[in-house]
Amino acid sequence: MRFDTVIRHGTVVTASDTFFSDVGIKDGRIAALAADLTDADEVIDATGLFVMPGGIDSHVHLDQPSGDGIVMADDFDSGTRSAAIGGNSTVLAFCMQEKGQSLREALKIYHAKAEGKCHVDVAFHLVITDPTPEVLGQELPALVEDGYTSLKVFMTYEGLRLRDDEILATLDTARRTGALVMVHCENEDAIRYLIGRHEEEGKFAPKFHAATRPVAAEREATHRALSLAEIVDVPIVIVHVSNREAMEEIRRARQRGQKIAGETCPQYLMLTADDLDQSEMEGAKYVCSPPPRDKASQDACWEGLEQGVFDLFSSDHCPFRFNDPEGKLNEKGKRHFRWIPNGIPGVATRLPILFSEGVMKGRINLNQFVAVTSTNHAKLYGLYPRKGTIAIGADADIALWDPDKRITVTNDILQHGADYTPYEGQEVRGWPMHLLLGGKTIVKDGLLTQQKVRGSYLHRNRSSLVPRGERHR
């Protein structure tokens, strides 16, 4: 066989194996794994490099409505460009249903936003904010059959959160259709009460965002979400876990026999609540929900990755410009933390941070790195084995990592739309120097090779977490 491309002399890393092999690519897919492959139109020398599946970031917010006068910093062009710079070949973004809107209407809007702008492959999670009988009884079952096989519900944010009975109805529809539900777990009533107390005391600075969203509010909501899932008997994903108490709720649910996936994010490994306590509104840069906690919580989240409590390591990329009246420093946000847009940029830094702080410092091994950044995302969200692995027949979405490359993170190299990164000045060891999407080079020497977009929309199968016998009961 003559190949389109051969990657030679690299060390192939999957979620289960590490081995020396050349990789032969034909028609956008991996066609051979063997030694001494030479007959190709293009040969890429990967001597000294790790050959890994491209990253899959399954928790990314792009071009999403964010409130009156607030504009998200990344559209699908800039957001997927930044994703590629960081070694990602697929992102799963959110399609937000607004109150009174049908899911089909929301999808039409988001597909139009993404059309012709994606530098990497993209799929959508459906965010359910208005679970009417029509949405749950007609639209959602049909859309799951069409390949929109995951959805998200919120337990916080007025206008987004669902009541417990609405969550139960949504979970029951997921059980019957085989969809997988992601849950943002924070107790909105407790948060609103604490905000009121802080307002009475004149506490409006960014640091009080963290004080009004305490660990107990996340732990309680996590326990409640797991209980609701147990009542309906359906798997769920607990997203962006920030602390030990919530993590232990996941561990205990698994010990009871529940099928649960857990996710954490870079901000819970690298930031603390102290980052919000800065002068001149600098703390607004770090406002996200749940907020960063403390050093003990960081250690707990590392433990969760090391021990497999967390299946997923995602960015929760939710970017806003800092010095912008439509971003963090909007007029109301400068006066009160509750009006500071929640979210931080991170799609480009997710993989380098975990590689540097996790693999290179011995906290996790290479196979765990691939699992929590790519393979598990593909399995949980219906893309495996097409995505998330180096195997014959899989899409040739491949990242070549230089483990010795040292990079100081600066905002200008990340190519997102935000005017800052929370990791400015952080030195990382290990960087994705070359990225292929469907066998075509889109990043070389850490830079996009061209502005032409190559990404496609992905229709997905059902999750590996959903037992086949349970579907359509």
C-alpha positions in Angstrom: 0.0 0.0 0.0 1.2 3.5 -0.8 0.2 5.9 2.0 -0.7 9.5 1.8 1.4 10.2 4.9 3.7 8.2 7.2 4.8 9.3 10.7 8.1 7.7 11.3 10.3 6.9 14.4 7.8 8.1 17.0 6.6 6.5 20.3 2.9 5.8 19.9 0.8 6.3 23.1 -2.8 5.2 23.6 -4.9 4.9 26.8 -3.6 1.3 27.3 -0.3 0.9 25.5 3.0 2.7 24.7 5.1 1.3 21.8 7.5 2.2 19.0 5.8 2.2 15.6 5.4 4.1 12.3 1.9 5.2 11.5 0.6 4.9 7.9 -2.3 7.2 6.9 -4.5 6.7 3.9 -7.7 8.7 3.0 -7.8 10.4 6.3 -7.6 7.3 8.5 -4.9 5.3 10.1 -4.2 2.4 7.8 -1.1 0.8 9.3 0.9 0.5 12.5 4.2 -1.1 11.7 8.0 -0.6 11.5 9.7 0.8 8.4 6.8 2.3 6.6 8.3 4.4 3.8 6.1 4.4 0.7 4.2 7.7 1.2 3.6 11.0 -0.5 4.7 12.7 2.8 6.9 11.5 5.6 6.9 13.2 9.0 9.9 12.5 11.3 8.7 12.0 14.9 12.0 11.0 16.4 12.0 11.8 20.1 8.2 12.7 20.0 5.1 11.0 21.5 2.5 10.2 18.9 -0.9 10.5 20.6 -4.5 10.8 19.6 -5.5 14.5 19.2 -7.1 15.9 22.3 -10.9 15.9 22.7 -12.2 18.7 24.9 -15.7 17.9 25.7 -16.6 21.0 27.8 -16.2 24.2 25.7 -18.4 27.3 25.5 -18.3 29.2 22.2 -20.3 32.1 20.9 -22.9 31.6 23.6 -25.4 34.2 24.8 -24.2 35.5 28.1 -26.6 38.2 29.3 -27.5 41.8 28.3 -24.5 43.7 27.0 -22.1 40.8 27.6 -20.3 39.2 24.6 -18.3 35.9 24.7 -14.7 36.4 23.6 -14.5 33.4 21.2 -16.6 32.4 18.3 -16.1 29.1 16.5 -13.3 30.5 14.4 -11.1 31.8 17.2 -12.1 29.1 19.7 -11.3 26.2 17.5 -8.1 27.8 16.3 -7.0 28.1 19.9 -8.1 24.5 20.5 -5.8 23.3 17.6 -2.8 25.3 19.0 -3.3 23.4 22.2 -3.2 19.9 20.6 -7.0 19.3 20.3 -8.6 17.9 17.2 -12.2 17.8 18.5 -14.2 20.0 20.7 -17.7 19.5 22.1 -19.4 22.8 22.5 -22.8 23.7 24.0 -26.0 24.5 22.1 -28.0 26.6 24.6 -31.8 26.4 24.4 -33.3 29.7 25.6 -36.6 29.9 27.4 -39.5 29.4 25.0 -37.2 28.1 22.2 -37.4 24.7 20.6 -34.3 22.6 20.5 -34.5 22.5 16.7 -34.5 26.3 16.6 -31.4 26.4 18.9 -29.6 23.9 16.8 -30.3 25.9 13.6 -28.7 29.0 15.2 -25.6 27.2 16.5 -25.0 25.3 13.3 -25.1 28.6 11.5 -22.6 30.0 14.0 -20.2 27.1 13.4 -20.7 26.6 9.6 -17.4 27.2 7.8 -15.5 28.4 10.8 -14.2 25.3 12.6 -10.5 24.5 12.4 -11.1 21.2 14.3 -14.0 18.8 14.4 -17.0 19.8 16.5 -20.1 18.3 18.1 -22.8 19.9 20.3 -24.2 19.0 23.7 -27.8 20.2 24.1 -28.4 22.5 27.1 -32.0 22.0 28.4 -33.4 25.1 30.0 -37.1 24.7 29.2 -38.1 21.0 29.5 -41.6 21.3 28.2 -43.6 18.2 27.4 -43.0 18.9 23.7 -39.3 19.1 24.2 -39.0 16.0 26.3 -41.7 14.0 24.6 -41.0 14.8 20.9 -37.9 16.8 20.2 -35.3 15.3 22.4 -36.0 11.6 21.5 -35.8 12.5 17.8 -32.6 14.5 18.2 -31.0 11.7 20.1 -31.7 9.4 17.1 -30.2 12.1 14.9 -26.8 11.9 16.8 -27.3 14.6 19.4 -26.7 12.1 22.2 -25.7 14.2 25.2 -27.3 17.1 27.1 -26.6 19.3 30.0 -28.8 20.6 32.9 -27.9 23.3 35.4 -28.8 23.4 39.1 -27.7 27.0 39.4 -28.1 30.4 37.5 -31.5 31.9 37.3 -32.9 31.4 33.8 -30.9 28.2 33.3 -31.5 26.1 36.4 -34.1 23.4 36.5 -36.2 22.4 39.5 -35.7 18.8 40.9 -38.9 17.6 39.2 -37.7 19.1 35.9 -34.4 17.4 36.3 -36.1 14.1 37.0 -38.3 14.4 33.9 -35.2 15.2 31.8 -33.3 12.3 33.3 -36.2 9.9 32.6 -36.2 11.0 29.0 -32.5 10.4 28.8 -33.0 6.9 30.3 -35.6 6.1 27.7 -33.6 7.4 24.7 -30.1 6.5 25.7 -28.8 10.0 26.1 -26.1 11.0 28.5 -26.8 13.9 30.9 -24.1 16.3 32.3 -25.0 18.1 35.5 -23.6 21.5 36.8 -24.0 21.0 40.5 -24.3 24.0 42.8 -27.2 24.9 45.1 -28.7 28.1 43.7 -30.9 28.8 46.7 -28.0 28.7 49.0 -25.9 30.9 46.7 -28.7 33.5 46.4 -29.0 33.6 50.2 -25.3 34.1 50.6 -25.3 36.8 48.0 -28.0 38.6 49.9 -26.0 38.5 53.1 -22.9 39.8 51.4 -24.9 42.7 49.9 -26.2 43.6 53.3 -22.6 43.8 54.5 -21.4 45.8 51.5 -19.2 43.1 50.2 -19.1 43.4 46.4 -15.4 42.7 45.3 -14.6 39.8 43.0 -13.3 37.7 45.9 -16.8 37.4 47.3 -17.9 35.4 44.3 -16.0 32.5 45.8 -17.3 33.2 49.3 -20.9 33.0 48.1 -20.4 29.7 46.2 -18.9 27.5 49.0 -17.9 23.9 48.9 -21.0 22.8 50.8 -23.2 24.3 48.0 -21.4 22.2 45.4 -21.3 19.0 47.6 -25.0 19.2 48.4 -26.0 19.7 44.8 -23.7 16.8 43.7 -25.3 14.5 46.3 -28.8 15.6 45.1 -28.0 15.1 41.4 -26.6 11.6 42.2 -29.8 10.8 44.2 -32.1 12.0 41.4 -30.1 9.9 38.9 -30.4 6.9 41.3 -34.2 7.4 41.5 -34.5 7.3 37.7 -31.7 4.7 37.4 -29.7 6.5 34.7 -26.0 7.3 34.3 -24.9 11.0 34.6 -21.7 13.0 34.3 -20.8 15.4 37.2 -18.9 18.2 35.5 -16.1 20.5 36.7 -15.7 19.1 40.2 -13.6 21.5 42.4 -13.0 19.8 45.7 -12.8 16.6 47.8 -16.2 16.7 49.3 -18.0 16.6 45.9 -15.4 14.1 44.6 -16.2 11.7 47.5 -19.9 11.9 46.6 -19.0 10.4 43.2 -16.8 7.8 44.8 -19.6 6.7 47.1 -22.2 6.6 44.4 -19.9 4.2 42.4 -19.5 2.1 45.5 -23.3 1.9 45.6 -23.3 0.6 42.0 -24.3 3.8 40.1 -22.8 4.4 36.7 -21.2 7.8 37.1 -18.6 9.8 35.3 -16.6 12.6 36.9 -14.8 15.6 35.4 -12.4 18.1 36.7 -10.6 21.1 35.0 -7.2 22.9 35.0 -8.4 25.8 37.2 -9.0 23.4 40.1 -5.4 22.2 39.8 -3.7 25.5 39.3 -5.7 28.3 40.8 -7.1 29.1 44.3 -9.7 31.5 45.7 -6.8 33.8 46.6 -6.4 34.6 42.9 -9.8 36.4 43.1 -8.5 38.5 46.0 -6.5 41.1 44.0 -6.6 44.8 43.7 -7.8 46.9 40.7 -10.4 44.3 39.8 -7.7 41.8 38.7 -9.5 39.1 40.6 -12.3 39.3 38.1 -10.1 37.4 35.6 -10.5 34.3 37.8 -14.3 34.4 38.4 -15.8 31.1 37.3 -18.2 28.6 38.8 -17.6 26.6 40.7 -14.8 28.9 41.9 -11.2 27.7 42.6 -10.9 26.5 46.2 -7.7 26.0 48.2 -4.5 24.0 48.2 -6.2 21.0 49.9 -8.8 21.0 47.2 -6.1 21.1 44.5 -4.5 18.0 46.1 -7.9 16.2 46.1 -8.5 16.9 42.4 -5.0 15.5 41.6 -5.9 12.5 43.7 -9.1 12.1 41.7 -7.2 12.0 38.5 -4.6 9.6 39.8 -7.1 7.2 41.2 -9.6 7.3 38.4 -12.4 9.0 40.2 -12.3 11.6 37.4 -12.8 10.1 33.9 -12.5 13.4 32.1 -10.1 16.4 32.2 -11.8 19.2 30.3 -11.1 23.0 30.0 -14.6 24.4 30.7 -13.4 27.1 28.3 -15.8 30.0 28.8 -13.9 33.1 27.6 -14.6 36.8 28.2 -12.4 39.8 27.6 -11.1 41.4 30.8 -10.6 45.0 30.0 -13.8 45.4 28.0 -17.3 46.9 28.8 -18.8 43.8 27.2 -16.6 41.5 29.3 -15.4 41.2 32.9 -15.2 44.9 33.4 -18.7 45.8 32.4 -20.2 48.7 34.3 -22.3 46.5 36.6 -19.5 44.0 37.0 -17.1 46.7 38.3 -19.6 47.5 41.1 -20.7 44.0 42.1 -19.2 40.5 41.7 -22.6 38.9 40.7 -22.4 40.8 37.4 -18.9 39.6 36.5 -19.3 37.1 33.7 -18.6 33.6 34.9 -15.8 31.8 33.1 -12.2 31.7 32.1 -10.3 30.8 28.9 -8.4 27.5 28.8 -8.9 25.4 25.7 -5.3 25.9 24.5 -3.7 25.4 27.9 -5.6 22.3 29.1 -3.3 19.7 27.6 0.1 21.4 28.2 -0.8 22.1 31.8 -1.8 18.5 32.5 1.2 17.1 30.6 3.7 19.4 32.4 2.2 19.2 35.9 0.9 15.6 35.7 3.1 13.5 33.4 6.4 15.3 33.7 6.1 15.5 37.5 5.1 11.9 37.9 1.5 12.4 39.1 0.0 10.5 36.2 1.5 8.4 33.4 1.3 8.9 29.6 -1.5 6.4 29.2 -3.6 8.1 31.9 -3.0 11.4 30.2 -4.4 10.0 26.9 -7.3 8.5 28.7 -8.5 11.6 30.5 -7.8 14.0 27.7 -9.0 12.1 24.7 -10.1 8.4 24.8 -12.6 8.6 27.7 -14.2 11.7 26.1 -14.6 9.7 22.8 -16.1 6.7 24.7 -18.4 8.7 26.9 -19.8 10.9 24.1 -20.3 8.4 21.4 -17.2 9.0 19.2 -15.1 5.9 19.9 -13.3 4.2 18.1 -13.5 6.7 15.3 -11.9 9.3 17.7 -9.7 9.1 20.8 -7.2 6.4 19.9 -4.3 5.4 17.6 -5.7 2.3 15.9 -6.2 1.0 12.4 -9.4 2.4 11.0 -9.6 5.4 13.4 -9.5 9.0 12.1 -6.0 10.2 11.6 -6.4 12.9 14.3 -2.8 12.8 15.7 -0.8 15.1 18.0 3.0 14.9 18.1 4.3 16.0 21.5 7.8 17.1 22.3 8.2 16.2 26.0 11.3 18.4 26.4 9.9 21.6 24.8 9.7 24.3 27.4 7.2 27.1 26.8 6.3 30.1 28.9 2.6 30.6 28.6 1.7 34.1 27.3 -1.6 35.2 26.0 -0.3 36.0 22.5 0.6 32.4 21.7 -2.8 31.0 22.5 -4.8 32.7 19.6 -8.1 32.9 21.5 -10.3 35.9 21.6 -9.7 36.8 25.3 -7.2 39.5 26.2 -5.7 37.4 29.0 -4.9 33.9 30.2 -5.1 33.0 33.9 -1.9 31.1 33.4 0.2 34.0 32.1 3.9 33.4 32.9 3.4 29.7 33.7 6.3 27.6 32.4 5.2 24.2 31.0 7.4 21.3 29.9 5.9 19.5 26.9 4.1 20.9 24.0 2.1 19.6 21.0 4.3 20.7 18.1 2.4 19.0 15.2 -1.3 18.3 14.8 -3.1 16.3 12.1 -6.8 16.4 11.5 -8.1 13.6 9.3 -4.5 13.0 8.1 -3.9 16.7 7.1 -1.4 18.9 9.0 -3.2 21.8 10.6 -0.5 22.8 13.2 3.2 22.6 12.6 5.9 23.8 14.9 3.2 25.1 17.2 1.6 27.3 14.5 -1.5 26.9 12.3 -0.3 26.0 8.8 -3.1 27.9 7.1 -6.2 29.8 7.8 -8.4 27.4 5.7 -10.8 25.5 8.0 -10.9 21.7 7.9 -13.2 20.8 10.7 -16.5 18.9 10.3 -19.6 18.5 12.4 -19.8 15.1 14.1 -23.0 13.1 14.6 -22.5 10.7 17.5 -23.5 7.3 18.8 -24.7 6.8 22.3 -22.4 6.8 25.2 -20.4 3.8 26.4 -21.8 4.5 29.9 -25.3 3.7 28.8 -25.8 -0.1 28.9 -27.3 -1.4 25.7 -30.0 -3.3 27.5 -31.2 -0.1 29.2 -31.8 1.9 26.1 -35.4 2.6 25.0 -37.0 0.9 28.1 
